[in-house]
């Protein structure tokens, strides 16, 4: 029952923050400051993000030992750097660009909705982002987390089952007392399989106006909301 829920844990990239326009905006500013010719920086953000799952899959499959997301992002940046005129920059400059992921902007409802939810529930991240990334993002965006959980705590990446199990365990809660909240149906499929409650929040513009995935719930999740404020109200906040 929803009344049993004591904590909500959140996917972050795309669910809480707008990675696509944030990375594009900051990359454009970075390129201008370093004399890099104009390019399609929205596509750059998408190309960089497209390498996210393949990189984590190397860890999930055992091809790489656990490697934090900052490092995977930096490896992926090297792969696309030449295409966008960045390959001749010094390593220190690319290290600086890599940190744009620490400063992603929240969706307009995120801070208000999370603050409402925090008044009644424990709220925390359950992200593939590493701890420093999540903390810096929270400080920059004003995200009021009670706790930072996720990949670096578990030493594995979603949707490996143990990531959900161990997040519940460190909170001292049974899975049915924890709601996984995400804008991605696949994240909720994996969480439900481990006994967690599920909350779907629509982010129809995560990938831009032509987005075709995650526009609606794919299953009958425990809670469905249009944004975090709607979710908070439906959760009794």
N, C-alpha and C positions, 0 to 999 in steps of 0.2 A: 504493500500500500504506500501511496505517496506520503501519507502521514508519518511513516517510519523514517523518512529521509532526514538525516542530520547534517549531511555535507554534500556540496556540489563541487565536482571537479571538472575542469574545462579544458578542452582543446583550445589552443590559443591562436595559431596562425590561421587566419581566415574566419575564425569564430569570434574572437575577441578583438583582433586587430586587422587592419586592412594592409596586408603585406604588398599587394600589387602596386597601388598608387604611391605608397610610402617609399618603396624601394626605387620606383621610377623617378619620383621627385628628388630624392636625395642623390641618386646616381647622376641625374642631370646636373645638379648643383656641383657635385664632385667633378664631373667631366669638364664643366666650364672653368672651374678653378684650376684645373690642371692642363688646360689648353687642348682638351680632347675634342675632335670634331663632333658636331651634333649627330645624334643617332636616335633610333627608336628605343627610348629608355623604358617604355612600358613593355615592349617585347623583350628587352634585356632582362627585366624583372621576371617575366614569365619563363624565359629560357633558363635563368638561374634556378628558379623554383622547380622546373621540370627535372632537374638533376637531383632533387631532394630525396625522393623515394628510392631511386636506384642506388644512391650512396648509402642510405640506411639499410637497404637490402643486403649490402655486402657485410654489414655488421650482423644482421639477423641470421644470415646464412652461415656465419662463421668465417667468411672470407677476410674480414678485418676483425681485430679485437675491438672491444667497445671504444669508440672514438666520439668525442663530444661533437655536438652539432656545429659549434664555431669552426672546428677543424674541418668538418665535412663541407661546410659552406665555403671555406677558403680553398679547399681542393677543387670544388666545383667552379669557383670563380676563375681559377687558372684555365679550366677547360674552355670557357667562353670568352676569355679576355681578348684574344686576338681578333675575334669577329667584331668586337666593339672598339677596337683601337686602343686597348688598355695594356697590351702585352709588353710595351716598352717602358712602362712605369716601374719605378723601384719597388721592391718587395714591401717596403714600409708604407707606400701609398696604397697598395692593394690590401694590406692589412687594415688600413684605415677605412677603405671602402667596405670591407667585409663587416665592419661594425654597424653598417646601416640597419642590420637585422635587430640590433639592440634598441633602435629608436623608432620602431613602427608606431604609427598613429592608431588609436582605438577607433572603432566604429562610433558614430555619434551617440548611441545609446549605452555604450559599454560601461562607462564609469558610473553613470547614474543607476543603471540596472544592477550592476555588481554591488554597489553600495546598499541598495535596497535589499538584495539577497543576503548580504553580510549581516544585516540587522537580525536575521533569524537563523541563518545557517553558517556553518564553516564553509568558506569558499577557497579554492586553491587551484593551481594549474595542474593539469595532467598533460604535459606537452612534451614533444620530442626535443624542445629547446633545452640547452644546458642551463645550470643554475644562474651563472653570471648573466647570461643573455636575458633570462626571465626577470631577474632582479633589476637590471638596468632598464629594461623595457617598462617594468612597473613604475619605477621612479620617474622615468621620462613621461609616461602617459597618465600617471595618477591612478593606476589600477590597484584597488585596495585589497589585495590578496591576504588571507590569513596564513597561507603556507604555500611554498613552492615545491611541487612534486613533479614526477615525470621521469624522463629517460635517464638522467644522470643519477637520480636517486636509486633507480632500479638497475642501472647498467645494461639496459636493453631498450629497444624501440618498439612503440606501438606498431601493429596490433598484436604483438606476442602476448599470450595470455597472462604471463607472470607480471607484466607491467600493471595491469588492472588489479591483480591479486595483492601485490605488494603495496600499492597505494592505499588500498583499504586497510591493510594490516598496519601500516605506519600511522594511520589515523585512529587505530584502535576500534574500528567499526566493521560490522559485518557488511558484505557486499550489498545487501538489500537496503542498507542505510545510506548508501552513497549513490548519487546520480551523476553519471557521466553526461556532460553537456557538450554538444558539438553541432556544427553546421554541416557535418559530413556523415552520411548514413553508414558508411563502412566502419567508422569509429564506434558507432553505437551498436552495430552488429557484434563487434568483438567484445564490447563491454557487457552487453546483455548475456552473451554466452558464459560470462564469468559471474553472473548473478546480480550485476549492478542494475539500478534503475537507469532509465534513459530519457534525455531531454534533447529535442531537436529544435534548433533555432535557425531560421532561414537567413542566409546571406547570399541573396540572389545576384549580387554584383561582385563577388569575390574575384572572379575571373573576367569581369567586364560585362558590357551589355549583351554580349553574345554567349554568355554562359548557358550550358545545356545540362549540367549535372547539379544534383543537390538542390533543385528548385522546390522540391516538396519532400515530405517524409516518404521513404520507400516502404516502411512498415508501420504498424500501430505502436508507436513509441509511447512511453508512459506520460510524456508531456511534449506538446508541440507549441511553439511560440513564434511570433513574428520578429521579436527582438528581445533584449534582456529585460526591458521594462515590462513588457507583456509577460515574460516568464516570471518575473518577480511577483507581479500581481496574481498570476495563476497559482503561484506557490504560497500565497497568503501573506505576502509582505506589504 
